[in-house]
Amino acid sequence: MLRADRLDVDVVRHAARVLLTMASPRYEPAQVADWTGAADAVADLARHLAAGPATLNNAAYAARLAEELRSGHLATLDQPPGRRATLIGTLTAVARRGLDPDGPVNRLRLRVVVPDPALPADVQLRPLVDGGPVTARAFTRGQPGAPEELLGRLRAGTEPHEVMLAEAGCTEGCCGALRVTVDRDGDRVRWHRWRSPGRDDPLPAFRFDAGAYAAELDRVEHDHGWEWPARTLARLLRERLAAEPDLLGRCDCRLSRAHARASERDRVELSFLHPNRRIRQDLPFLQFRLTLRPAGHPADQATSFVERLRDTDPKHDAEIAGGSREYAEQLGVRWPQPRSRC
């Protein structure tokens, strides 16, 4: 009967109860070892449970059978090589599916990859799902974003939001990017609605346990072992200036970026905008840039720089890196004279 292609769900459950009873001695010796067809019966039951509905009852029977195959009398049955491990895997998957009927939960791992300084690349945050690469499978025109850019955006809330995981080397407007929608539904985080140029649904939807997902983001966010001194200084400056926005705000400025390139590991570029408002094409603005060289301990240098900002206007020491002469005149800022070529 168990060899049939399909069986009624009640018949499958009854057969599972009988087999488990035979494998669970109480006052009588276990009977399952005396049944020559027991090994094949276990395999047939696993097949029927896997093909059946995702219910708590089926999950319970599958879990019991998997445990007996691991450590009980079913483990003593003579099975072909490798079949016992395969059956345990199948039954475990059935048990998990019954407890989570929406489908299996994926595993997320994030890796920070630091490129060779001689290469034109920046630090990358590469997500792996169930051990396999994500960005490399779905996008070949650019590189994944940096940890500083992605970690905060990957945090999941009840409101769906789109995250750009990778961008083309030219720009997204030219050759596209890899984007995914991230949201949280109860105790699950979802990555879905993938967008990649020229490809419909480049990847399937992924579902993660919300606690494990947050723990993985926390792990990477607090692991700074990959940083070099300039990258550490840049991170500390971002943290300090974000915590005290008035340090730049008192001079009508706001931070644009504090960054240390992987190809220029001896410097930090700090960019800020003036005035302290969003850029609009119909309003004047200037972008200023300061270059810092690591000297001593990054934390001490960050503190020294922050203290200096309390008493000085950073625009006086910075070079203008964006805007125009017309904008500078409207804002009352002196436009730099062109450098002599002599």
DRENTOR-6204 format. One line per 10 residues: number of its first residue (from 1); their letters; for each residue x, y, z of C-alpha. Coordinates in steps of 0.1 Angstrom, whole numbers, always signed. Layout:
BEGIN
NUM = a = X,Y,Z  ...
//
This chain:
BEGIN
1 = mlradrldvd = +0,+0,+0  +27,+25,+9  +43,+19,-25  +13,+37,-42  +20,+70,-60  -5,+88,-38  -23,+80,-5  -50,+97,+15  -35,+119,+42  -53,+99,+69
11 = vvrhaarvll = -38,+67,+56  -3,+81,+57  -7,+93,+93  -21,+59,+104  +8,+42,+88  +32,+66,+105  +16,+58,+139  +19,+21,+133  +56,+23,+124  +64,+46,+153
21 = tmaspryepa = +46,+22,+177  +66,-7,+163  +98,+13,+168  +90,+24,+204  +92,-5,+229  +76,-2,+262  +67,-35,+278  +75,-56,+247  +107,-56,+226  +108,-34,+196
31 = qvadwtgaad = +91,-51,+166  +104,-30,+138  +137,-49,+134  +117,-81,+126  +99,-65,+97  +119,-70,+65  +100,-42,+47  +106,-16,+75  +134,+3,+57  +114,+7,+25
41 = avadlarhla = +83,+16,+45  +102,+45,+62  +113,+57,+27  +78,+55,+14  +64,+74,+44  +89,+101,+39  +79,+104,+3  +42,+107,+11  +47,+132,+39  +69,+153,+16
51 = agpatlnnaa = +41,+153,-10  +14,+160,+15  +0,+192,+29  +20,+215,+52  +2,+208,+85  +12,+206,+121  +1,+169,+123  +23,+160,+93  +52,+180,+108  +48,+161,+141
61 = yaarlaeelr = +50,+127,+125  +79,+138,+103  +98,+151,+133  +93,+119,+152  +104,+97,+123  +135,+119,+117  +145,+115,+154  +140,+78,+154  +161,+76,+123  +188,+96,+140
71 = sghlatldqp = +189,+80,+174  +162,+53,+178  +155,+18,+166  +148,+30,+130  +185,+39,+129  +194,+2,+131  +176,-7,+99  +197,-19,+70  +195,+10,+45  +214,+15,+12
81 = pgrratligt = +244,+38,+15  +234,+74,+20  +196,+68,+22  +193,+72,+60  +209,+107,+58  +187,+116,+29  +155,+105,+47  +165,+125,+78  +169,+156,+56  +136,+151,+38
91 = ltavarrgld = +117,+145,+71  +133,+175,+88  +123,+197,+59  +87,+184,+61  +87,+192,+98  +100,+227,+93  +75,+233,+65  +46,+223,+87  +57,+247,+114  +62,+275,+89
101 = pdgpvnrlrl = +36,+268,+61  +46,+299,+41  +78,+281,+31  +114,+275,+43  +133,+302,+61  +165,+313,+44  +199,+320,+60  +216,+353,+55  +253,+358,+59  +271,+391,+51
111 = rvvvpdpalp = +307,+393,+41  +328,+425,+40  +354,+422,+11  +383,+447,+10  +399,+449,-25  +435,+452,-34  +446,+489,-32  +458,+487,-68  +423,+479,-81  +397,+506,-89
121 = advqlrplvd = +372,+492,-64  +358,+500,-30  +350,+479,+0  +320,+457,-7  +292,+442,+14  +283,+409,-3  +252,+391,+9  +251,+353,+9  +217,+335,+11  +218,+298,+21
131 = ggpvtaraft = +256,+299,+13  +252,+312,-22  +261,+347,-36  +233,+371,-43  +247,+400,-62  +269,+380,-85  +240,+358,-95  +217,+387,-105  +240,+416,-116  +272,+417,-136
141 = rgqpgapeel = +276,+454,-145  +289,+468,-112  +299,+461,-76  +280,+457,-44  +277,+488,-21  +299,+495,+8  +289,+484,+44  +285,+520,+55  +259,+525,+27  +240,+493,+30
151 = lgrlragtep = +238,+482,+66  +214,+509,+77  +192,+505,+46  +189,+467,+51  +172,+472,+85  +137,+459,+81  +105,+477,+93  +68,+472,+86  +69,+497,+58  +85,+482,+26
161 = hevmlaeagc = +114,+501,+12  +137,+495,-17  +175,+490,-13  +201,+493,-41  +225,+464,-34  +248,+471,-64  +252,+498,-90  +267,+499,-125  +302,+513,-127  +290,+542,-149
171 = tegccgalrv = +258,+551,-130  +224,+535,-124  +209,+559,-150  +233,+545,-176  +235,+507,-171  +212,+501,-141  +215,+486,-106  +203,+457,-86  +174,+466,-63  +153,+447,-38
181 = tvdrdgdrvr = +124,+455,-16  +129,+448,+21  +101,+446,+47  +91,+428,+78  +60,+407,+83  +57,+394,+119  +88,+374,+128  +100,+372,+91  +120,+396,+70  +114,+395,+33
191 = whrwrspgrd = +136,+403,+3  +114,+404,-27  +104,+424,-58  +139,+423,-73  +148,+447,-101  +177,+443,-124  +181,+457,-160  +169,+434,-187  +158,+406,-163  +124,+398,-149
201 = dplpafrfda = +125,+385,-113  +163,+379,-114  +161,+362,-80  +133,+344,-59  +119,+360,-28  +139,+353,+4  +125,+350,+39  +146,+353,+70  +140,+349,+107  +138,+384,+120
211 = gayaaeldrv = +159,+378,+151  +187,+360,+132  +185,+387,+105  +190,+416,+129  +218,+397,+147  +237,+393,+114  +234,+430,+107  +245,+438,+142  +275,+414,+139  +288,+431,+108
221 = ehdhgwewpa = +280,+466,+120  +302,+461,+151  +330,+442,+135  +356,+468,+124  +385,+444,+122  +387,+449,+84  +393,+486,+86  +426,+504,+81  +433,+536,+101  +419,+561,+75
231 = rtlarllrer = +387,+541,+72  +383,+540,+110  +389,+577,+112  +362,+583,+85  +337,+561,+104  +344,+579,+137  +340,+613,+121  +306,+603,+106  +295,+591,+140  +306,+622,+159
241 = laaepdllgr = +292,+646,+133  +259,+627,+132  +257,+628,+170  +264,+666,+171  +249,+681,+139  +254,+716,+153  +291,+714,+149  +287,+720,+112  +252,+735,+115  +264,+766,+134
251 = cdcrlsraha = +283,+775,+102  +252,+768,+81  +268,+735,+68  +259,+699,+68  +279,+667,+63  +278,+652,+28  +304,+624,+32  +334,+612,+52  +351,+585,+32  +385,+567,+29
261 = raserdrvel = +390,+551,-5  +404,+516,-7  +428,+528,-34  +440,+558,-13  +445,+544,+22  +465,+573,+35  +437,+599,+35  +401,+608,+45  +380,+630,+23  +353,+649,+43
271 = sflhpnrrir = +327,+667,+22  +301,+691,+34  +275,+714,+19  +266,+750,+24  +239,+762,+31  +225,+736,+54  +195,+725,+33  +187,+701,+5  +202,+709,-28  +178,+725,-53
281 = qdlpflqfrl = +187,+735,-88  +170,+769,-84  +189,+777,-52  +227,+784,-48  +249,+758,-30  +286,+750,-26  +303,+718,-17  +335,+719,+3  +361,+692,+8  +387,+687,+35
291 = tlrpaghpad = +415,+661,+32  +427,+646,+64  +458,+623,+69  +457,+597,+96  +481,+606,+124  +482,+587,+157  +452,+569,+171  +420,+574,+150  +398,+581,+180  +422,+608,+193
301 = qatsfverlr = +424,+624,+159  +386,+624,+155  +382,+640,+189  +408,+666,+181  +391,+675,+148  +357,+677,+165  +370,+700,+191  +385,+723,+165  +352,+726,+148  +337,+741,+179
311 = dtdpkhdaei = +358,+772,+175  +365,+775,+137  +346,+777,+105  +356,+746,+84  +349,+765,+51  +380,+786,+57  +403,+755,+55  +384,+736,+29  +385,+737,-9  +354,+742,-30
321 = aggsreyaeq = +346,+710,-48  +311,+717,-61  +289,+746,-71  +298,+776,-93  +313,+811,-92  +278,+826,-95  +266,+805,-65  +296,+816,-45  +289,+852,-52  +253,+848,-41
331 = lgvrwpqprs = +264,+832,-9  +291,+857,-1  +319,+832,-5  +351,+840,-23  +356,+818,-54  +392,+805,-56  +415,+820,-82  +428,+796,-109  +462,+782,-101  +491,+794,-122
341 = rc = +507,+769,-146  +541,+784,-143
//
